[in-house]
Amino acid sequence: SSGINAEYGAFNSVCNDANAKGSVLTVAKIAGIQAAKQTSSLIPLCHPVNLSNVDIIFDVRSDSRSIAAVCTASCTGKTGVEMEALVGASVATLTVYDMCKAVDRSAVIRETRLLL
């Protein structure tokens, strides 16, 4: 998972689909899924994994104006998919920031961590 905290205006534009660039969470989900599939191209010496599923859900919390991207990934092979999940969550959060930076350059990307 990876999270971001935003100011009131940017946070509300995300929640109300009022961002000038479009639906932030939809675009962030697509970006995160695409990134997870490209992990071996992004990280040197990370071997390609034949993913059978990748999904991203967002935990949106109004009280803290935070959005957490939670990426789940699976494959049928014997290898782990931790890096794919971390890359997916990270890129989803970076996409939220990118789409909101015109409204809020003070947004803070919080920790990225593996959920077990």
WORA-V492776 format. One record per backbone hydrogen bond with DSSP energy under -1.0 kcal/mol. NH is the residue of the N-H (numbers start at 1). CO is the residue of the C=O. Records with the same first field share a line. If there is no record, write none. Layout:
NH=CO, CO
//
This chain:
2=69
4=67
5=108
6=65
11=7
12=8
13=9
14=10
15=11
16=12
17=14
18=13
22=19
27=23
28=24
29=25
30=26
31=27
32=28
33=29
34=30
35=31
36=32
37=33
39=36
41=38
42=38
43=39
46=43
51=49
52=74
53=74
55=72
57=70
59=68
61=66
66=61
67=4
68=59
69=2
70=57
72=55
74=53
85=81
86=82
87=83
88=84
89=85
90=86
91=87
92=88
93=89
94=90
95=91
96=92
97=93
98=94
99=95
100=96
101=97
103=100
104=100
108=5
110=3
113=1
//
